[in-house]
Amino acid sequence: MSTRIPIGIVMNGVTGRMGYRQHLVRSILAIRDGGGVPLSDGTVLWPEPVLVGRNEAKLRDLAARHGLTEFTTDLGAALARDDVQIYFDAQVTSEREKAIGLAVAAGRHIYTEKPTATTLHGAVELARAADAAGVKHGVVQDKLFLPGLRKLQRLVDGGFFGRILSVRGEFGYWVFEGDWQAAQRPSWNYRTADGGGIVVDMFPHWHYVLEQLFAPVRAVTAHVTTHIPRRWDERGAAYEATADDSAYGIFELDGGVVAQINSSWAVRVYRDELVEFQVDGTEGSAVAGLRACRVQHRATTPKPVWNPDLPVTDAFRAQWQEVPDNDEYDNGFKAQWEIFLRHVAEDAPYTWDLWSGARGVQLAELGLQSAREGRRVEVPELGR
Ligand SMILES: NC(=O)c1ccc[n+]([C@@H]2O[C@H](COP(=O)([O-])OP(=O)(O)OC[C@H]3O[C@@H](n4cnc5c(N)ncnc54)[C@H](O)[C@@H]3O)[C@@H](O)[C@H]2O)c1
């Protein structure tokens, strides 16, 4: 058996949806179930989580359920442990900045959910502080690791599209109001004061997807609204939904690519997946979801003629071709964790850092400004 190198990770917010399911169970515990992260020198990195939260009983229960022993409600004490190298944050967004600040001050490497802070100023300060402290840092950018987007990336890298013209993204589903059926997302997402809103939630995702797959975003025009103004919380109490639940955004990218992405928690799904991107280029087009990706090459593009007097005879969807997997796709959160852990342990290359996270927060902030002022807003380079 290969030598196991333990790496201590303070995991804060593990009682939450993302912290528990995606990061603890499907990433860190799944990595352990799979035998750890193999390093290039033949040893194996073995993550040792220290669970942190506000409720000791919940932490104890959670730890026991998964055969873990280390948990505490004292973040400072967890960060001070000499067997801990990484701080991970999946708390509600509004609590993140403070906690990451403490972890940086304690000299721990940082891995965090997005958005990295509630303001651009805060996000930039965190990135600067982490650089100044010489710690490594990473931000969850899970969508890049989804099979559908990896296939899209493969098409871009292979030059399938020719000159890319436009990207059309459609994201969303109906989030129940909470009165006659319980809401399927936490209520803080619908209150601005608690760090909620679809723009701060989703624009950071769109930012890294656009920047990584296509080109940097240079301008944003957004219309943002709250379609459902009253919702019911986890206890069944009515509350005013102060945060935006829908955003209609146009993003101008380098090279003239226009990306238009609708994000909504007030839309019913008539699509194959909860998010889909259509990319049109001079040589071909693709439609990618979370898992699937379909293409149409210019040579197989049909020539529809507009005639509303005749019934439709073309089966348009049937004219597209499925992009094969040609690879095995692991859980995206786990895949990114493994890359980050190797980055910490043996300096393996890593791209998605707190600066990238800050650019995502910037796009959200400028999107909200565009909506408020009813105008197009340019995206300046972030000063380090
Ligand atoms: N990468 C993604 O696709 C993705 C998806 C959803 C959410 N997120 C991000 O993950 C983070 C957590 O979201 P979630 O949906 O898991 O939320 P959640 O409400 O399910 O979990 C929040 C966690 O924060 C903790 N917490 C700490 N201080 C708190 C406070 N003052 N009030 C309430 N909770 C507090 C809770 O105990 C819980 O563990 C958010 O920053 C969100 O933006 C990312």
The ligand as a MOL file (V3000), in Angstrom:
LIG
                    3D

  0  0  0     0  0            999 V3000
M  V30 BEGIN CTAB
M  V30 COUNTS 44 48 0 0 0
M  V30 BEGIN ATOM
M  V30 1 N -21.3010 25.8450 -6.4860 0
M  V30 2 C -22.6170 25.7590 -6.5550 0
M  V30 3 O -23.1780 25.2870 -7.5270 0
M  V30 4 C -23.4550 26.2730 -5.4230 0
M  V30 5 C -24.8060 25.9190 -5.3570 0
M  V30 6 C -25.5660 26.3710 -4.2810 0
M  V30 7 C -24.9830 27.1730 -3.3190 0
M  V30 8 N -23.6770 27.5190 -3.4180 0 CHG=1
M  V30 9 C -23.0330 28.3730 -2.4020 0
M  V30 10 O -22.8080 27.5880 -1.2360 0
M  V30 11 C -23.0300 28.3540 -0.0580 0
M  V30 12 C -24.0100 27.6110 0.8490 0
M  V30 13 O -25.2590 27.4550 0.1740 0
M  V30 14 P -26.2930 26.3170 0.5900 0
M  V30 15 O -27.3130 26.2820 -0.4720 0
M  V30 16 O -25.5720 25.0870 0.9610 0 CHG=-1
M  V30 17 O -26.9450 26.9810 1.9020 0
M  V30 18 P -27.4990 26.2820 3.2310 0
M  V30 19 O -28.4060 27.2920 3.8300 0
M  V30 20 O -28.0260 24.9280 2.9400 0
M  V30 21 O -26.1980 26.0900 4.1460 0
M  V30 22 C -25.5840 27.1830 4.7740 0
M  V30 23 C -24.5690 26.7280 5.8080 0
M  V30 24 O -24.0190 27.8970 6.4270 0
M  V30 25 C -24.1350 27.7600 7.8510 0
M  V30 26 N -24.2540 29.0840 8.4590 0
M  V30 27 C -23.2530 29.7320 9.0940 0
M  V30 28 N -23.6450 30.9140 9.5470 0
M  V30 29 C -24.9290 31.0570 9.1950 0
M  V30 30 C -25.9030 32.0810 9.4100 0
M  V30 31 N -25.6000 33.1870 10.0560 0
M  V30 32 N -27.1350 31.8730 8.8920 0
M  V30 33 C -27.4500 30.7320 8.2400 0
M  V30 34 N -26.5700 29.7270 8.0160 0
M  V30 35 C -25.3260 29.8920 8.5030 0
M  V30 36 C -25.3030 26.8460 8.0520 0
M  V30 37 O -25.2510 26.2320 9.3210 0
M  V30 38 C -25.1220 25.8490 6.9130 0
M  V30 39 O -24.1550 24.8870 7.2720 0
M  V30 40 C -23.4970 29.7250 -0.5300 0
M  V30 41 O -22.4340 30.6310 -0.5060 0
M  V30 42 C -23.9350 29.4960 -1.9600 0
M  V30 43 O -23.7350 30.6560 -2.7720 0
M  V30 44 C -22.9080 27.0690 -4.4490 0
M  V30 END ATOM
M  V30 BEGIN BOND
M  V30 1 1 1 2
M  V30 2 2 2 3
M  V30 3 1 2 4
M  V30 4 1 4 5
M  V30 5 2 4 44
M  V30 6 2 5 6
M  V30 7 1 6 7
M  V30 8 2 7 8
M  V30 9 1 8 9
M  V30 10 1 8 44
M  V30 11 1 9 10
M  V30 12 1 9 42
M  V30 13 1 10 11
M  V30 14 1 11 12
M  V30 15 1 11 40
M  V30 16 1 12 13
M  V30 17 1 13 14
M  V30 18 2 14 15
M  V30 19 1 14 16
M  V30 20 1 14 17
M  V30 21 1 17 18
M  V30 22 2 18 19
M  V30 23 1 18 20
M  V30 24 1 18 21
M  V30 25 1 21 22
M  V30 26 1 22 23
M  V30 27 1 23 24
M  V30 28 1 23 38
M  V30 29 1 24 25
M  V30 30 1 25 26
M  V30 31 1 25 36
M  V30 32 1 26 27
M  V30 33 1 26 35
M  V30 34 2 27 28
M  V30 35 1 28 29
M  V30 36 1 29 30
M  V30 37 2 29 35
M  V30 38 1 30 31
M  V30 39 2 30 32
M  V30 40 1 32 33
M  V30 41 2 33 34
M  V30 42 1 34 35
M  V30 43 1 36 37
M  V30 44 1 36 38
M  V30 45 1 38 39
M  V30 46 1 40 41
M  V30 47 1 40 42
M  V30 48 1 42 43
M  V30 END BOND
M  V30 END CTAB
M  END
